[in-house]
Amino acid sequence: MERVDVAIVGGGPAGASAAEQAAAHGAETVCLEQGVPREDREELGPDSTDAAGMLDYWVDIMDEDYQDIPDDVVLQELSGTDFVGPSTTVSLDTTGMDSTYPGFGFTFHRARMDDWLYERARDAGADIRVGTSVSTLETDLAASGPTHTLTLSGGDELEADRVVLADGPQRRITMDALDQFTPPGSSIADQLSPPTANHIAYQEYREFPEEIFSEDRLKFWWGWMPGETAYPWVFPNDGTVARVGLTMPIGMTLDDVAHPVSYRLLDPSDDGIPSGATYVDRLLEAVYGDEYDVESDMPRVEDRGKSKGTETYPISSTRPIDSPVDAGIAVAGGAMGTTSAFHEGGYHVAVRTGKIAGRLAARKQLGTYNDVWKRAIGSEVARNVSFADIVADYEPDDWDRVFAVANGMIGDGDDRSLLQRGYSAGIGASKLLLAYKRRKFGYRNGGYVQFAEDEYVY
C-alpha cells in the first residue's frame, strides 16, 4: 500500500495551498482532486466556489504578496462597489480596511488562479492528482499515532499519517470522516449538511454593450430577491464580458416568503422560486431592458464557465467548525464552513486556512491548528457572521432603510468609506453600529465556532 506523510482531500484553493505548504516544509505530500470539466480549460480542474472577486485586504488574509500574482490571472482592477437596494443605492470606493494592495481590489480568472496555486504546489514537490477522487477515509487511533486509510475511486488504498480535508462546501468525505469522532447519537451533519448549511450560486458570462459596461466596479442588488443573504451581482471580466449571477438558499420555496409581491425579481404568476437563469434574465430586463434587447444585446458567451457560459456551484453559508486535531485531521476552507455567502464565497480564507493546515501537518503540529486559524481569520469570520445575522430577516424596505443610513455614514469627498463618520451620523447609524457590535461581541474568543474541538470523542 502506498504511504505518504500528508494526504489532502480536495484540490481547490484550500487543498492546493495546503499541498504547497506541506511539501515546502518537507512532507511527502499527495493532493487528490476529483476534478470537473470547464468550457474555458482543456483538462479537469477543481470546482468553482465563488464569483472570483478579490478585495484589497483579502490579499493580506491570503498571506500573499499581490505582486506575485501572475498578470494573466487579474482581469479587471476595481475602483469600488455599488450596493443597489429597491430604491436606494450605496457606493463605496474603499473597503476602509488596512491592506498592502494599493487599490480597491480586482476580479480574477478562477481557473488561472487555481493553476497558479497548482504550479506552486508542484514546484514545492507535492504530488497533485487531478481526476482521482476519494471514496472513504478511515482513521485508526493507534497508540503510536493516528493512521488514515483513504480508499480511492478505483479501489486502490493510500495510507497517510496526517490528513487535510479540503473537499469544499459539498463535504463529500469530510462529514463521514469527522463522524468517526462525534458523540453517540450526533452527527457533524447537524452543522454541515450541504442542503441546510449551503447556498447555491448560479452565474452566466454575458457580453455587454461597451457604453454600459462598468469595467472597474462590482454591483450587488440587495432586497430584489427573497432569501437570507440572497442577491444578484455583476462582476466585470475581460473585455466587455461580465459575470451576471446570484446566490440563494438551497431548497427555498415561495411558502417561505412572507411578502412575495415586494420583491422586484418575483412575478405574481410564479408558482415557485425562479431558477437561476430566470433570475438573471429578470435582473437584466429590469436594469437594462428599457434601452436594450437583453437576448440580442447581452448574449451569453458560451465558451466560458463550466457549461455553455454558465456555472452552478455551492457556497457554504454556515459558521465554521473546529477540527479533530488529536486524530491527525485538519479541515480547511469551505469544508469547515469558513467561506460565506455573505461575501461571495471565500477564496481568500480558503487559501489561508489551507496554508496553515498544510504547514502544521508537515511539522507534526496539527494540535495547534484550531488556535492558529482563529488568529489568522477570526476577525474576518466574526465580521461576516455578525453582519449575516443582522440582515437575516431583512425585506426590501429594510434594505432601503439601512442603505439610507449607510449613505449618512459615508464621508464626503473622493474617499467614500463606510463608518467614516460613525456615531456622529445620527440615531439610525448609532443603532446599526450598536447592533453590529453586540453581535460581534457575542462571537468573541472564537464564539462563532459551532462545533468545538473539545466536543470530539476519541
N, C-alpha and C positions, 0 to 999 in steps of 0.2 A: 504494500500500500504506500502511495506517495505521502510524504510528510513534509510540512513546512512549519516555520515559526509562527507566521501570521497569515490567516486566511480572511479575505474581505468579501462579503456577500453583497454584490451590487456595485456597479461602476459608474454611478452618476457623480456629481461634484463631490459628495462626501466620500464615496468609495475611492475615486481616483486620487483625491487628496490624501486619504489615509494610506493608500498604496505608496505614494511618493514619499511620505514621511517615514513609513515603516522601513522601506528599502533604504532610504538615505541614512537611517540610523542602524543599519547593519543587519536587519532581519531578513531571512529568506521569506519572500512575500509573494502571494498569489491573490489576484483580484478577479472574481468571477462575475461576469455581466451577461445576462440573458440576451440583451440586445433587441432593438426594434428597427424596422426599416423606415427610411425617410425619403421623401422626394428629392431633397437637396443634398444627399450624400450617397455614395456608391455602396458603402458597406453598412453593416449593422452598427448601431450605436446605442448609448443609454437613452432612456425615455426622457422626454421633456417635462420639466416640473415647474416652469414659470414662464412669464412673458418676456424674459430676457431684458430687463432694465436694471441698471446699477446706479444707486445714488452715491454721492461723494464719500460719505463716511462708511458706507458699506465696504468700500475697497479696503479701508483700515480694519474693519471687522474680519474680512477675509485674511488679514495679515499678509497683504500683497503690496508690492511697490507698483503703482499704476504704470510706471514707465516700462515695466517688464511685460505688460500685456501686449501681444502682437497687434500691429496696426490693422491687420485684416479681420481681427475679432471685433473691433469697435465699429459700429455702423453710423451712429449719429451722436455728436456731442450735444448735451442738453443745457438749456438755459433756465428751465423751470417747469412747473406743472400747473395745470388748471383743474380744479375740482368744481364740477358743474352740478348744481342742485336743480330741482324742478324750476326754480325761478331766480336763484341766486348763485353767483359764481365766486370762488376764491382762487386767486392766482398767487402762487409762491415762486419766488426767484432764488431762494436759498433754503436749504434744509434747516439752517440755524445750528448745525452740529459742527464741531471742530473736525477737520479732516486734512489729510495731506493732498488729496486730489484737488486740483485748482478750479474745477468747475462745479456745476450742479450735479452732473452725472452723465451717463451715456447709455445708449442702447447697444446691445451686442448680439452677435451671431452665435446662437446657443451651440450648434454643432461644432463650430470652430473653437469656441471656448473649451468645450469638452475635449476636443482633440488636443488642444494645448496642454490640458491637465494630464492627458494620457501620455503625451510625449515626455513630459517631465517625469512621470512615474516610471516609464520605461528607461529613461536615461539614468534614473537612480538605481535601476536594477530590478524593478518589480516585474513580475510575470502577469501581464494583463490578458485575460482570455475572454474576448467578446464572442458571444454565441454559445457560451457554456452556462447553463443555469443550475441552480442547486435545488434538489428535491426535498431533502430533510437535513436537519442538523441535530445531532445528539451529543450530549455532554456527559463525560464520566468524571465525577469528582473524586479522583483517587487521592490517596494521602500524599503522594509525591507531587500533586498538582493537577489541575484540570486538563483533560484531553478532549478534543472535539472531533467528531467524525462527520464529515459532510458527504452525503450521497449526491452525486451529480446526475443530471438528467439521463445520461447514457448508461447509468448503473455503476460507474466507477466510484471509488471512495477516496477521500482525501482526509488526512489527519492533520490537525493543527494544534499548537499549544495555546494560541490566543486567537480570538475571532472578533472582527469588527462587522457588525450588522449595519449595512447601508443600503437596504433594498427599497428605500423611498416610501412614500405615503401608502403604497399598497401593502407593504409589510408582509409579503407572502411567506417569508421564512421567519421573520422577527417574532411574530406572535406565538407560534408554536415553540420556538427556541426559548423564549422567555417564560412560557407557561411551565417549563420544567422546574421553575423556581418560584412560582406563585403559591400562596397558601391554598390548602384544600378548599374546594368549593368556590374559588375565584379564578378569574382569567384576566390576562392583560388586555384581552379584547374589550373588557368593560371600559377601558380608557382609549384603546387604539383601533377598534374595529373600523375599517375604512368606510362602511356605509353611514356611520354616525359621527366619525371623527374627521371626515374629509369633506372638502368642497370638490365640485367638478368644474374644470375650466375648459373653455372652447374658444378657439381663435381662428380667424381667416386672414390670409395675406391678400390685401387689396391694393390695386393701383389707383392712386388718387390724381385728380386733375392738379396740375402744378400750382395753380393760383390759390388753392385751398389747402395744400399740403403743408402742415406745420412741422418743419424738419427738426426743430430744436425744443419741442415741448411735449410732455406727456399729458394726456387728457383722461379724466375719470368722471363718470356720471353717477352721482350718488342720489338715491331716492327715486330712481327711474324704474327699478325693477324690485320685486319683493325678495326677502330672504336676508338672514343675518350675514353681514359683510358680503352682500351680493351687489355687483356693479359691473357695467361695461367699461371698456377702455379703448383708446387708440394710442399705439406706440409707433413712432416713426422708425422706418427701417432704412435700407439703402435706396438711393434714387428717390422716386416718389411712391415707393411701396410702404404701406403701414400695416401693422398687425391690429386688426379690429377683433376684440374678444370680450369675454365676460367670465365671471366666476359666480357660482351659486351653490347652495347646499344640495347634497345628494338626497333624492327621494322626496323633495318638497312637493306638495300638492296645493291646489287652489283652496282647499279647506283650511290650510294653514295660514292663509292670507286674510287678515281682518277686514281690509278695505281695498279690494282689487281695483275699484274704479279710480283710486287715487294714483295709480302707477301708470306713467305715460307709455311704457312698453307692454302693458297688458291691454287686451281688447275685450270688449263686452261679449264677443262671440267665442272667446276662449273656453274650451271645456277642460283644460288642464294647463299646467305650466308650459309655456312655449319651449321649443327646442332651442339649442344654442344658435343654430343657423337662422331661425326665425327672429330671435332677439337681435342678432347682428343686422339683418335686413331692416327691422323696425327702427333700430337706432340710426342707421344711415339715412333712412327715409325721413325720420323726424328731424334730424340735424341738417341734412343737405338736400332733401327731396324737393323743396320748393324751387331750387335752381338747377338741379341735376337729375338725370335719369340714372338711378343708382346701378341698375343692372348693366347698362352700357358704358356709363362714365366712370364707374368704380369697379371694374371687373376683378374677379378672383384670379390670382396669379398661381396657376396650377402646378408649377414646377418647384414649389416651396412646401415646407412643413412635412407632416407625416404622410398625408394622402391628398393629392389634388388641391393643394393650397390650404388645407385645414389641419387642425390639431385638436385633439381632445385628451386631457390628462388630469390626474388627481392633484389636489393641493391639500396638504394637511391643514386642518383648522381647529386644532386642539392644543392643550397645554402639554409641555414636554414631560417625559418620564426620566427617572434615573436608570442606570444600567446595573445589572448583577455582576459587578466587577470582581467579586470573590469567586465567581465561576469562570473568570477569564474572558468575559464578554463585555464589549462596549457597543452601544447603539448610537449612531450618528445621523445627523441631517433629518430629512423628513420622516425616516423610520421611527425616530424618537419623539417626533412632534415639535421640533424647534422651528420648522417653517410655518408660515401663516398666510391664510387667505387675505388677511387684512393688509399685508404689504406685498402682495404679488409673489407668493411663494417664499423663497429664501435661499437663493443660490449662495449668498454671502455667508449665512450661518451654517449651511451645509458644508461649504469648504472649510470653515474654521473648525467645526466640531470634528470633521474628518481628519484634519491635520493633527488635532490634539489626540484623537484616538489612535491614529497610526503611530505617532511618536511614542506615546506611553506604552503601546503594545510592544513595540520593538525594544523598549528599555525595560520591559517586565515591570512596569509601574502603573498598571491599569487600576490599581486600588485608589489612585488619586483622581481618576478621570472625572467623576461626578463633581468634585470640587473645582477642578481646573476649568471645565467647560462653563460652569456658572460664572466664574470670574471673567471669562473671556466674552460671553454673550449674554450674561444675565440681565444687564440693563436693557438691552435690545428686546429680549423676551418679555420682561416686565412691562416695558413701554407698550408693546403691541397687544399683549393680553389685556392690559388696563383699558386701552382705547377700544378694543373689540368689545369688552364688557359694557362700556358706557353706551355704545351705539347699537347694541344687540337688538333692541326693540324699536329702533327709530323707524318712523314712517316718513313719507315725503315732506310734510310740514316741519318735522323735526330737523331735517337736513337743511331746509331753508333757514330755519331759526339759528342753527349753530353756525352756518356759513355767514349769516349776517353778523353774529358775534365775532367770528374769526376775522372778518373784514375790519371790525373795530379794533382788533388786537394787532393788526399788521401796521407797521410804521409807514410813514410817508417816504417818498423818495424812491431811489432805484433799488435799495436793499430791502425787499419786501419779505420779511421773515416773520413767521407766526410767533406769538408770545413776546414780541419785541417790546410791547407796552405793558403786558402782564395785567395785574390787577387794576392799573390806572385806566383801563379801557371801559370800565363800568361794571354794573352788577351782573350782567349776563356773562361777561368774561370771568368775573370772580367765581361765579357758580360753576362754570365749566372747568376752571383750573382746580377748584376745590374738589369737584367730583373726581377728576383725574388723580389728584394727589392722594385722595382717600383710597382709591382703587389700588394705586401703585404701592401705597404703604402696606396694604394687606398682602402684597406679594413680596415683601421684604425678606431677606435671608433665604432666598430660594423658595418662597411660599407658592410660586407658580407651578412647582413640580406636583404632578397629580399621582404619581406612584414613586415613593421614596426608596432609597437604597435599603433602608432597614426593614422594608416590607417583604423583601425576598426571603425565601426559605431554602436553606441548603441542606 
